[in-house]
Amino acid sequence: MGDSTSIAWTDRTWNPWQGCHPVSEACAHCYMFRDKRRYGQDPEVVVRSSPATFRRPLSKSWATPAKVFTCSWSDFFIEEADPWRAEAWDVIRRTPWLTYQILTKRPERIADHLPPDWGEGWSNVWLGVTVENNKAMNRWGFLHAIPARVRFLSMEPLLELVDPRSLEGSGVDWVIVGAESGPGRRLCLQGWVTRVVLRCHHSEVPCFVKQLHIDGEVVSNLALFPPHLQVREFPR
């Protein structure tokens, strides 16, 4: 993990801690659980990473601007990480040239675990929530109440038709959408993705289509997408 990643919407990953617990349908086939078990580790034990990994953004090799997906192997707001989060915020504060993309399924914990100088949001932090189905749309309500420079939705894995009309004018700044990958992946119809893309364009919200199911395969090569889904936009 770290200096490079295959995740198309970010440049690097940073995991000051690892391990998580399933909280919703999106977690059923999480790659972290699969990979941790392959390494002989318990994915539901939340552990602080090594000092070198925890402080990786402060290293000389990370001295140039980049987007950083934070806690790709955990959740930044998970309860077990409460003792370490202030130190992680300090690393983020000291590296303003890095843009931290913090995606959570626990938005109800955000407000009580922001740094004291958060104000209207730090310029180098994007806050996002996962919305895999209609039931999970309530997560946006928590995030909407939090001041942030960029607030985003990850509708990946998209597990059913979700109509995001309720987001018009609500302050969402970016939407990621895509199909589930890995063993046991669940169906994601292209029509569901199309509905999200069209609604985003109607609302002038940047949209990023990460991957699709095409002929039974997971495809991330943009050139193979239908033309109307060849969309990879970022927040302004």
C-alpha positions in Angstrom: 0.0 0.0 0.0 1.1 3.6 -0.4 3.2 5.0 -3.2 1.0 3.7 -6.0 -2.5 2.2 -6.5 -4.8 0.7 -9.1 -7.7 2.7 -7.8 -8.4 5.1 -10.7 -9.8 8.0 -8.7 -6.8 8.5 -6.5 -3.0 8.6 -6.7 -1.9 6.9 -3.4 -3.4 5.2 -0.4 -2.5 5.7 3.3 -3.5 3.4 6.1 -2.6 4.7 9.5 -4.6 1.8 10.9 -6.0 -1.4 9.4 -9.0 -3.7 10.1 -12.7 -3.0 10.1 -16.2 -4.4 10.8 -19.0 -4.9 8.3 -21.8 -2.3 8.8 -23.9 -2.7 5.6 -24.5 -4.6 2.4 -21.5 -2.9 0.7 -19.2 -4.7 3.0 -20.2 -8.3 2.0 -17.3 -8.8 -0.5 -14.8 -6.1 0.8 -11.3 -6.7 -0.6 -9.7 -5.9 2.7 -11.4 -8.8 4.4 -10.4 -11.2 1.6 -6.8 -10.0 1.5 -6.3 -9.9 5.3 -7.5 -13.5 5.6 -5.1 -14.5 2.7 -2.3 -13.0 4.7 -3.3 -15.0 7.8 -4.6 -11.9 9.7 -7.9 -11.2 11.3 -9.6 -8.4 9.3 -11.9 -7.5 12.2 -9.1 -6.6 14.6 -8.3 -2.9 14.2 -4.6 -2.3 14.6 -2.4 0.8 14.3 0.0 0.5 11.4 3.8 0.6 11.8 5.4 4.0 12.6 6.8 4.2 9.0 3.4 3.7 7.5 1.6 6.0 9.9 4.0 8.8 9.1 4.4 8.0 5.4 2.9 11.3 4.1 5.7 13.1 5.9 8.4 11.3 4.0 10.4 12.9 1.2 8.9 10.5 -1.3 5.5 12.1 -0.8 6.7 15.7 -1.2 4.7 16.4 -4.3 1.0 17.1 -4.7 -1.2 14.0 -4.9 -4.7 12.6 -4.1 -4.5 10.2 -1.1 -7.3 7.7 -0.4 -7.2 7.5 3.4 -7.9 4.3 5.2 -8.5 2.1 2.2 -8.1 -0.9 4.6 -10.2 0.5 7.4 -12.5 3.4 8.2 -11.1 6.7 9.3 -13.9 7.2 11.8 -14.0 3.6 13.3 -14.3 3.6 17.1 -11.2 1.6 17.8 -9.0 4.3 16.1 -10.2 7.1 18.5 -6.8 7.0 20.4 -4.8 7.5 17.2 -7.0 9.9 15.1 -5.6 13.1 16.6 -2.1 12.1 15.5 -3.4 11.2 12.0 -5.1 14.6 11.8 -1.7 16.2 12.7 -0.1 14.4 9.8 -2.8 15.7 7.5 -2.4 19.2 8.9 1.4 19.1 8.2 1.0 18.0 4.6 -1.2 20.6 2.9 0.1 19.7 -0.6 -1.6 16.3 -0.3 -5.4 16.0 -0.8 -6.8 13.4 1.6 -9.9 11.6 0.3 -11.6 10.3 3.5 -14.5 7.9 2.7 -16.5 6.5 5.6 -19.6 4.3 6.3 -19.8 5.8 9.8 -20.7 9.5 9.1 -22.6 9.7 12.4 -19.2 9.8 14.1 -17.7 12.6 11.9 -18.9 15.6 13.8 -17.5 14.5 17.2 -14.1 13.5 15.7 -13.0 16.5 13.7 -9.9 18.5 14.8 -10.6 21.6 16.9 -9.4 23.9 14.1 -11.6 22.3 11.4 -13.7 25.5 11.0 -15.4 25.3 7.6 -13.2 22.4 6.5 -9.5 22.0 5.7 -8.6 22.8 2.1 -6.8 19.5 1.6 -9.5 17.2 3.0 -12.4 15.7 1.0 -15.1 13.9 3.1 -17.2 11.2 1.5 -19.8 8.5 2.3 -20.5 5.2 0.7 -24.0 4.9 -0.8 -24.5 1.4 -2.2 -28.3 1.3 -2.2 -31.4 3.4 -1.3 -31.2 2.5 2.4 -27.7 3.9 2.6 -28.7 7.3 1.3 -29.3 8.3 4.9 -25.6 8.6 5.3 -25.6 11.7 3.1 -27.8 13.4 5.7 -25.0 13.2 8.3 -22.3 14.3 5.8 -24.5 17.2 4.6 -24.4 18.7 8.1 -20.6 18.7 8.2 -18.7 21.7 6.7 -16.1 20.6 4.2 -14.4 21.9 1.1 -15.5 18.8 -0.9 -18.2 16.4 0.1 -18.6 13.3 -2.1 -20.6 10.1 -2.5 -19.1 6.7 -3.5 -21.9 4.8 -5.1 -19.6 1.8 -5.5 -20.5 -1.0 -5.3 -23.8 0.1 -6.7 -26.2 -2.7 -5.7 -29.6 -1.4 -6.9 -31.2 1.4 -8.8 -30.7 4.5 -6.7 -32.3 7.8 -7.9 -30.2 10.6 -6.5 -32.7 13.4 -7.4 -32.9 14.3 -3.7 -29.3 15.5 -3.9 -30.1 18.3 -6.3 -28.9 21.5 -4.6 -27.9 19.7 -1.5 -24.2 20.4 -1.6 -22.7 17.2 -3.0 -19.5 18.0 -4.9 -18.6 14.7 -6.5 -20.0 11.3 -7.2 -18.1 8.1 -7.8 -20.1 5.2 -9.3 -19.3 1.7 -10.3 -19.9 -2.0 -10.2 -18.7 -4.5 -7.6 -15.5 -6.5 -8.3 -13.9 -9.6 -7.0 -15.2 -13.1 -6.2 -19.0 -13.3 -5.6 -19.6 -9.9 -7.1 -23.2 -8.9 -7.3 -24.9 -7.6 -10.4 -24.7 -4.0 -11.4 -26.8 -3.0 -14.4 -25.4 -0.4 -16.7 -28.8 1.3 -16.6 -28.4 2.0 -12.9 -25.0 3.7 -13.6 -26.5 5.6 -16.5 -29.2 7.0 -14.2 -26.6 8.3 -11.7 -24.5 9.9 -14.5 -27.4 11.6 -16.1 -28.6 13.0 -12.8 -25.2 14.2 -12.0 -24.9 16.0 -15.3 -28.4 17.5 -14.9 -27.3 18.8 -11.5 -23.8 19.9 -12.7 -22.1 17.5 -10.3 -18.8 16.0 -11.4 -19.1 12.2 -11.8 -16.5 9.5 -12.0 -17.4 6.1 -13.5 -14.9 3.6 -12.0 -15.8 0.2 -13.5 -18.7 -1.6 -15.2 -20.0 -5.1 -15.7 -19.7 -5.9 -19.4 -20.5 -9.4 -20.7 -20.1 -10.8 -17.2 -16.7 -9.3 -16.6 -15.6 -6.3 -14.5 -14.1 -3.7 -16.9 -12.2 -0.6 -15.7 -10.7 0.3 -19.1 -12.6 3.6 -20.0 -12.2 3.0 -23.7 -14.4 -0.2 -23.4 -17.2 1.7 -21.7 -20.3 2.8 -23.7 -19.6 6.3 -24.9 -22.2 7.9 -22.6 -20.5 6.3 -19.6 -16.9 7.3 -20.5 -17.0 9.8 -17.7 -14.2 10.5 -15.2 -14.6 13.9 -13.8 -13.2 15.4 -10.6 -14.4 18.2 -8.2 -13.8 21.6 -9.5 
